[in-house]
């Protein structure tokens, strides 16, 4: 049996089988581009890993059995391809080199399954969504190294994704505003240019995405810029808060200096990118009209007008440079009249992370603009291990909803709320499932088939996704709850209404069940041969930390004796040392010190319980 992610649209198997080892040659079409050459070279690498021999590249004519890549105008669709195998070898057909590129990825997945024989097959394939993207948070703690980003792009290519955005608030090295990014180990212009080149060679469009209205927390903490905040408060004097980073710091649109700041940011960032798109974000402007502009606001409609008027000015900075503005549609996505005031070709992105994907009225957005995209999520943020069963529901239901209403793009998001403690490997399930749903939504409804495929292709461990799902279904709490326990905000603590979101009894009860489920989870990992060399350690660590979070929450409500509390505190300290190692092998130092501080605050607070 062959496992493929995404599942092709049509697969017909014959009765014969052939040996991979019998293939000697690979033939590229005339005047091939660099992306196709690189794809063929990675195919040759995978072929060599399986057979032990290097496939021979030939030009013009094949002598023996070969993999032949041919352009064919009969194949309809820019990314469509057809694969056929017979006694003469394997034929990859497509109308474009992008289609051939995807066909090669399918062959690579076949080779990686370890079977020395391949069946007679006829595969015809094309995507549901023309844009299938991954949106990665590079702001809220972990700033990936360039090598880590390259590895991400390679994985995107294998699973047929074609669009990448990195979420930036303060983590780009602006020349004019060093005060915004100081101490953040930001991405540099050189790194962006090198990443763009790497993406381009793998048929992936790198699209800029940067906060320009809401989520300006670190900018507003600058002594130079603090008075540009809509809030009538000096947050540069506040202690850092993971919660406030998410909830506050919207620019004051009535202050001319706010627009100048945005113009400076876009002026430096936009020219680095070849993409025709520019995501200005403009989401979650929670404070707007509730601070310095309160005198202008009598209704929610006035807030939306204030929002649109400033956003139109931001968009003009983008459209004047020949780019198409994208933005998160949570503020005005259901207001067709306000959407009409914006440029015609803008792209609102509707997001929803609930399992049913029914939070937003997508029909209204679809009626207002034909160019909208939809954005589900991997569900990993504020967690040490992803709840994959709810994430799968969200991704699938939103993919189906997007197709129903004609969404043009499918952008799977991977956030890093509360310090980005979610190590990369815990995202691979949602990452790959997003790729599966964006390409072939109907086939992705068979979640068991997908999980079996991911077990083999990504983790190299039969039954691992099932063990993961059984473990995480037992969870009742996450890092977000524990992080809040030591957050300096006073309005949201365990002594307030915040505690109402936690079932302390269920959490205490879940500890023993999780420890039992971990045995099967860890046993699967012990036999795993994941594609990601760090996946085994990161996934095991994620499960161990999940159990530890449950112990912490239970102890907060039902503290043990001093010795038991201190033992738990020391477990946290030991895990912080381990986490430090895992963090720094993938990321710049960036904001690890904040996560370290939070973990050690938890330990110190446990020391004081009685």
C-alpha positions in Angstrom: 0.0 0.0 0.0 1.2 3.5 -0.9 0.7 6.4 1.6 0.7 9.9 0.2 0.2 13.4 1.7 -1.8 15.0 0.2 -3.9 12.2 -1.2 -4.0 12.4 -5.0 -7.3 13.1 -6.7 -7.3 9.9 -8.7 -5.1 6.8 -8.3 -5.5 3.6 -10.3 -3.3 0.6 -9.5 -2.5 -2.2 -12.0 -1.6 -5.8 -11.2 2.1 -5.6 -11.9 5.0 -4.5 -9.6 8.4 -3.2 -10.6 11.7 -2.7 -8.8 13.1 0.7 -8.0 16.5 -0.7 -8.3 15.9 -1.4 -12.0 15.6 2.3 -12.8 18.9 3.8 -13.9 18.2 7.2 -15.3 16.3 10.4 -14.9 15.5 12.8 -17.8 14.5 16.5 -17.4 12.6 18.5 -20.0 14.6 20.9 -22.2 15.3 24.4 -20.8 14.4 23.3 -17.2 14.4 25.8 -14.4 16.3 25.7 -11.2 13.3 24.6 -9.0 12.8 21.5 -11.1 16.5 20.7 -11.1 16.6 20.9 -7.3 13.5 18.7 -7.1 15.1 16.1 -9.3 18.3 16.2 -7.2 16.4 15.6 -4.0 14.6 12.8 -5.8 18.0 11.3 -6.7 19.0 11.6 -3.0 15.9 9.7 -1.9 16.4 7.2 -4.6 20.0 6.6 -3.4 18.9 6.3 0.2 16.5 3.4 -0.8 18.5 1.6 -3.5 22.1 2.4 -2.6 22.9 3.7 -6.1 22.9 7.2 -7.6 20.5 7.6 -10.5 22.1 8.9 -13.7 21.0 12.2 -15.2 20.7 12.0 -19.0 19.9 14.5 -21.7 17.8 14.0 -24.8 17.3 10.3 -24.8 17.1 7.5 -22.2 18.8 4.1 -22.7 17.4 2.0 -19.9 14.5 2.2 -17.5 14.0 5.9 -16.5 12.0 8.5 -14.7 11.0 10.9 -17.4 9.8 14.4 -16.7 7.9 15.8 -19.6 5.8 18.9 -20.3 2.4 18.1 -21.8 -0.2 20.7 -22.8 -3.0 18.1 -22.4 -2.7 18.3 -18.6 -5.0 21.1 -17.4 -4.0 23.3 -14.4 -0.9 25.2 -13.4 0.0 22.7 -10.6 -1.7 19.6 -11.9 0.3 16.5 -12.8 0.0 12.9 -14.0 2.2 10.0 -12.9 2.3 6.7 -14.8 4.4 3.6 -14.3 4.9 0.6 -16.6 7.7 -1.7 -17.7 9.6 1.2 -19.2 9.8 3.2 -16.0 7.9 6.2 -14.6 6.5 9.1 -16.6 5.8 12.5 -14.9 3.5 14.7 -17.0 2.4 18.3 -16.4 1.6 21.5 -18.4 4.1 23.5 -16.3 7.3 22.9 -14.3 5.3 23.6 -11.1 3.2 20.6 -11.9 6.3 18.4 -12.6 7.7 19.7 -9.3 4.7 18.4 -7.4 4.8 15.1 -9.3 8.4 14.7 -8.2 7.3 15.2 -4.5 4.9 12.4 -4.9 7.6 10.1 -6.1 9.9 11.2 -3.2 7.1 10.2 -0.8 6.9 6.8 -2.5 10.6 6.2 -2.1 10.6 7.2 1.5 8.3 4.4 2.4 11.1 1.9 2.2 9.5 -0.5 -0.3 12.0 -1.8 -2.9 9.0 -2.5 -5.3 6.5 0.0 -6.7 3.2 -0.9 -8.2 1.9 -0.2 -11.7 -0.1 3.1 -11.2 -1.8 5.9 -13.0 -2.1 9.0 -10.8 -3.9 12.2 -11.9 -3.8 15.1 -9.4 -4.5 18.8 -8.9 -5.2 21.1 -5.9 -8.5 22.4 -4.5 -7.0 25.7 -3.4 -4.6 27.6 -5.7 -2.9 29.1 -2.6 -2.0 26.7 0.2 0.0 28.5 2.8 1.7 28.2 6.1 1.7 31.2 8.5 4.4 30.9 11.2 4.8 33.2 14.2 8.3 34.6 14.4 7.5 37.2 17.0 6.2 36.0 20.3 9.4 34.4 21.6 11.2 32.1 19.3 13.0 33.6 16.3 14.0 30.7 14.0 17.5 30.5 12.7 17.9 30.7 8.9 18.8 27.0 8.8 15.5 26.2 10.7 13.5 28.2 8.2 15.2 26.4 5.3 14.2 23.1 6.8 10.6 24.4 7.1 10.6 25.4 3.5 11.9 21.9 2.4 9.0 20.3 4.4 6.5 22.7 2.7 7.7 21.6 -0.7 7.4 17.9 0.1 3.8 18.4 1.1 3.0 20.7 -1.9 2.5 24.0 0.0 3.3 27.1 -2.0 2.9 30.2 0.2 4.9 31.2 3.4 4.4 34.1 5.7 6.3 34.9 8.9 4.4 36.9 11.5 6.4 39.9 12.6 5.6 42.6 15.2 9.0 43.8 16.4 11.4 41.1 15.2 12.7 42.6 12.0 15.9 44.7 12.3 14.6 48.1 11.3 17.4 50.6 10.6 15.3 53.6 11.7 13.8 52.1 14.8 16.4 50.0 16.7 14.4 50.8 19.9 11.6 48.5 18.7 13.7 45.4 18.3 16.4 45.8 20.8 17.3 42.5 22.6 15.0 40.4 20.3 17.7 38.9 18.0 15.6 39.9 15.0 15.5 38.7 11.4 17.7 40.8 9.2 17.3 42.1 5.7 20.0 39.7 4.5 18.2 36.7 6.1 14.9 37.7 4.5 16.6 37.9 1.1 18.3 34.6 1.5 15.1 32.9 2.6 13.2 34.4 -0.3 15.8 32.9 -2.7 15.5 29.6 -1.0 11.7 29.7 -1.2 11.7 30.7 -4.9 13.9 27.7 -5.7 11.2 25.5 -4.3 8.1 27.1 -5.9 7.1 28.8 -2.6 6.1 32.4 -2.5 7.5 34.3 0.6 5.0 37.0 1.5 5.7 39.8 4.0 3.4 40.0 7.0 4.0 42.7 9.7 1.8 44.3 12.4 0.9 47.9 11.4 -2.1 48.8 13.7 -2.9 46.4 16.5 -0.3 44.2 18.3 2.3 46.9 18.6 3.2 46.0 22.2 6.9 46.0 22.0 6.9 49.3 19.9 4.7 50.9 22.5 7.1 49.8 25.3 9.8 52.0 23.6 10.4 55.2 25.5 10.5 56.9 22.1 7.2 55.6 20.9 5.1 55.0 24.0 2.9 58.0 23.5 1.6 56.7 20.1 -0.5 54.2 22.1 -4.2 54.4 21.8 -4.3 53.6 25.5 -3.8 56.6 27.8 -1.1 54.8 29.7 2.7 54.5 29.6 3.2 50.8 29.1 7.0 51.3 28.9 6.7 51.4 32.7 4.7 48.2 33.0 6.3 44.9 33.8 6.4 42.6 30.7 3.3 40.5 30.4 2.5 37.6 28.0 -1.1 38.4 28.4 -0.8 42.2 27.7 1.3 41.5 24.7 -1.8 39.8 23.2 -4.5 42.2 24.6 -3.1 45.7 24.3 -1.0 48.2 22.3 -3.0 49.6 19.3 -1.6 52.6 17.5 -3.5 55.9 17.9 -4.7 56.6 14.4 -5.3 60.2 15.1 -1.7 60.9 15.8 0.2 61.8 12.6 3.3 60.2 14.1 1.6 56.8 14.1 1.2 56.9 10.3 4.8 58.0 10.0 5.9 55.0 12.0 3.9 52.6 9.8 5.4 54.4 6.7 8.9 53.8 8.1 8.2 50.1 8.8 6.6 49.4 5.4 9.2 51.5 3.6 12.0 49.3 4.9 10.3 45.9 4.8 8.3 45.9 1.6 11.2 46.4 -0.9 12.8 43.2 0.3 10.1 41.0 -1.2 9.3 40.0 -4.7 5.8 38.9 -3.8 2.8 40.9 -5.2 1.2 40.6 -1.7 1.8 42.4 1.5 0.0 41.4 4.7 -0.6 44.5 6.8 -2.3 42.4 9.6 -4.4 45.1 11.3 -6.1 42.5 13.5 -7.4 42.6 17.1 -7.3 46.4 17.6 -8.9 45.8 21.0 -8.1 49.3 22.5 -9.2 51.3 19.5 -11.7 54.1 20.5 -11.4 53.2 24.2 -8.5 55.5 25.0 -7.3 58.7 23.4 -10.0 58.5 20.7 -12.8 57.8 23.1 -14.2 61.3 22.5 -14.7 60.4 18.8 -16.7 57.3 19.5 -20.4 57.0 20.3 -21.0 53.5 18.9 -19.2 50.4 17.6 -19.8 51.7 14.1 -17.7 54.8 14.9 -14.8 52.5 16.0 -15.0 50.6 12.7 -14.9 53.9 10.8 -11.9 55.0 12.7 -10.3 51.7 11.9 -11.1 51.8 8.2 -9.9 55.3 7.7 -6.5 54.5 9.1 -6.3 51.2 7.3 -7.0 52.9 4.0 -4.0 55.1 4.5 -1.8 52.0 5.4 -3.1 50.2 2.3 -2.2 53.2 0.1 1.4 52.8 1.2 1.2 49.2 -0.2 -0.8 49.8 -3.3 1.4 52.8 -4.3 4.3 50.3 -4.5 2.3 48.0 -6.8 1.4 45.4 -4.1 -1.9 43.9 -3.1 -2.8 44.4 0.6 -3.8 41.5 2.7 -5.3 41.9 6.2 -6.9 39.8 8.9 -10.7 40.2 8.6 -11.8 39.9 12.3 -12.6 43.6 12.7 -14.7 44.4 9.6 -15.0 41.1 7.8 -18.8 41.0 8.2 -19.3 44.7 7.2 -19.8 44.7 3.5 -20.3 48.5 3.4 -16.9 49.2 4.9 -15.2 46.6 2.8 -16.4 48.4 -0.3 -14.4 51.5 0.8 -11.2 49.5 0.4 -9.3 48.9 -2.8 -11.0 46.3 -5.0 -8.3 43.7 -5.1 -7.6 43.6 -1.3 -7.6 40.2 0.4 -9.3 39.9 3.7 -8.3 36.7 5.6 -11.0 35.2 7.8 -9.7 33.2 10.7 -11.3 30.8 13.1 -9.7 28.2 15.4 -12.7 26.5 16.9 -13.3 22.8 16.0 -16.6 23.6 14.1 -15.2 26.7 12.4 -18.5 28.5 12.8 -17.4 31.6 14.7 -17.5 33.8 11.5 -20.2 34.4 9.0 -18.2 33.5 5.9 -21.2 34.0 3.6 -21.2 37.7 4.4 -17.5 38.0 3.6 -17.9 36.0 0.4 -20.8 38.3 -0.7 -18.6 41.4 -0.1 -15.5 40.4 -1.9 -14.5 37.5 -4.2 -10.9 37.5 -3.1 -11.0 36.4 0.5 -8.9 33.6 2.1 -9.6 31.4 5.1 -7.2 30.6 8.0 -7.5 27.7 10.4 -4.7 26.8 12.8 -2.5 24.0 14.0 -3.8 24.6 17.5 -0.4 24.3 19.2 0.0 27.8 20.8 0.1 28.1 24.6 0.8 24.4 24.7 3.6 22.0 25.1 1.8 19.4 23.0 -0.9 20.0 20.4 -4.5 18.8 20.8 -4.5 17.2 17.4 -8.0 15.9 17.4 -9.6 19.4 17.8 -7.0 20.9 15.4 -7.9 18.4 12.8 -11.6 19.3 13.1 -10.8 23.0 12.8 -8.6 22.6 9.7 -11.0 20.2 7.9 -14.2 22.1 8.7 -12.7 25.4 7.6 -11.3 23.9 4.4 -14.8 22.6 3.5 -16.4 26.0 4.4 -13.8 27.8 2.3 -14.6 25.7 -0.7 -18.3 26.2 -0.2 -18.0 29.9 -0.3 -15.3 30.2 -2.9 -12.2 31.2 -0.8 -9.2 31.7 -3.0 -6.5 30.8 -0.4 -6.0 28.4 2.5 -3.6 29.8 5.1 -2.8 27.4 8.0 -1.6 29.4 11.0 1.0 28.4 13.6 1.0 30.9 16.5 3.4 31.3 19.5 1.2 32.8 22.2 2.8 33.1 25.7 6.4 32.7 24.8 6.4 30.3 21.8 7.0 27.2 24.0 5.5 25.0 21.3 8.6 23.3 19.8 8.4 22.8 16.0 7.8 19.0 16.0 4.5 19.4 17.8 3.2 21.4 14.8 4.1 18.8 12.2 0.8 17.0 12.5 -1.3 20.2 11.9 1.2 21.4 9.4 0.8 18.3 7.2 -2.9 18.0 7.7 -3.3 21.6 6.5 -1.4 20.7 3.4 -3.6 17.6 2.9 -6.9 19.7 3.3 -5.7 22.5 1.1 -4.9 20.1 -1.8 -7.7 17.5 -1.5 -10.3 18.4 1.1 -12.6 15.5 0.4 -9.9 12.8 0.8 -8.6 14.5 4.0 -12.0 13.7 5.7 -10.6 10.2 6.2 -8.5 11.3 9.2 -7.5 7.7 10.1 -6.0 7.3 6.6 -4.2 10.6 7.0 -2.8 9.7 10.4 -1.6 6.3 9.1 0.2 8.1 6.3 1.8 10.6 8.6 2.9 7.8 10.9 4.9 6.4 8.0 6.0 9.5 6.1 6.8 11.9 8.9 7.3 10.0 12.1 8.3 6.5 11.0 6.3 4.9 13.8 3.2 2.9 13.2 0.3 3.9 15.5 2.0 7.0 16.8 -0.7 9.5 15.8 -3.3 7.3 17.5 -1.2 7.2 20.7 -0.7 11.0 20.5 -4.5 11.6 20.1 -5.4 9.2 23.0 -2.9 11.1 25.2 -4.0 14.6 24.4 -7.7 13.9 24.7 -7.1 13.4 28.4 -5.7 16.9 28.9 -7.7 19.5 30.8 -5.1 22.3 31.1 -2.2 23.8 29.2 0.8 26.1 29.5 -1.4 29.2 29.1 -3.1 28.5 32.5 0.3 28.0 34.3 1.9 31.0 32.6 -1.0 33.2 33.8 -0.4 32.1 37.4 2.9 34.0 37.3 1.9 36.8 34.9 2.1 40.3 36.5 -1.4 41.3 35.4 -3.8 41.6 38.3 -7.2 41.4 36.6 -6.6 37.8 35.5 -5.3 35.6 38.2 -6.2 32.3 40.0 -7.8 34.4 42.7 -10.2 36.0 40.2 -12.7 34.9 37.5 -9.9 33.5 35.5 -10.0 30.4 37.6 -13.5 29.7 36.3 -11.9 28.3 33.1 -10.1 25.6 35.0 -11.6 22.4 36.2 -9.2 21.7 39.1 -10.8 18.4 40.1 -10.6 17.0 36.6 -7.1 18.2 36.2 -5.9 16.4 39.4 -7.7 13.3 38.2 -6.2 13.5 34.7 -2.6 13.2 36.0 -2.7 9.4 36.5 -4.5 8.8 33.3 -2.0 10.9 31.3 0.9 9.0 32.9 -0.6 5.7 31.8 -1.3 7.0 28.3 2.3 8.3 28.1 3.6 4.8 28.3 2.1 3.9 24.9 3.0 7.4 23.5 6.7 6.9 24.6 6.8 3.3 23.4 5.8 4.5 19.9 8.5 7.2 20.0 11.1 4.7 21.0 10.7 2.8 17.7 10.2 6.0 15.6 12.5 7.1 12.7 11.2 10.6 12.1 12.2 12.7 9.2 12.9 15.6 11.6 15.9 14.6 13.6 14.7 16.5 16.7 11.1 15.3 16.6 11.5 12.4 18.9 13.0 14.5 21.7 10.6 17.4 21.2 7.5 15.3 21.2 8.5 13.3 24.3 9.4 16.6 26.0 6.0 18.1 25.1 4.1 15.2 26.6 6.2 15.2 29.8 5.7 19.0 30.2 1.9 18.5 29.6 1.8 16.1 32.5 3.9 18.5 34.6 1.5 21.4 33.9 -1.4 19.3 35.2 0.5 18.6 38.4 1.2 22.3 38.8 -2.4 23.3 38.4 -3.6 20.5 40.7 -1.0 21.6 43.3 -2.1 25.2 43.1 -5.6 24.2 44.2 -4.6 21.2 46.4 -1.1 21.9 47.6 0.8 19.0 49.2 3.3 19.2 52.0 6.4 21.3 51.7 8.6 18.4 50.5 6.1 17.4 47.7 5.8 21.0 46.5 9.6 21.5 46.5 10.0 18.2 44.5 7.6 19.5 41.9 9.4 22.9 41.8 12.7 21.1 41.1 11.1 19.1 38.3 10.3 22.4 36.7 13.8 23.6 37.1 15.2 20.5 35.5 12.9 20.8 32.6 13.9 24.4 32.1 17.5 23.3 31.6 16.4 20.7 29.0 14.1 23.1 27.3 16.9 25.6 27.0 18.9 23.1 24.9 16.0 22.3 22.7 15.2 26.0 22.1 18.7 27.1 21.1 19.3 24.4 18.5 16.5 25.7 16.3 16.2 29.3 17.3 18.2 32.4 18.0 18.4 33.2 21.7 15.6 35.8 21.1 13.2 35.9 24.0 14.2 32.6 25.7 15.0 34.6 28.9 11.3 35.5 29.2 10.2 31.8 29.1 13.0 30.9 31.4 11.9 33.6 33.8 8.3 32.4 33.7 9.2 28.7 34.3 11.5 29.7 37.3 8.8 31.9 38.7 6.5 28.9 38.7 9.1 26.9 40.5 9.6 29.7 43.1 5.9 30.1 43.6 5.6 26.3 44.2 8.3 26.7 46.9 6.0 29.1 48.8 2.9 26.9 48.7 1.7 25.2 51.9 
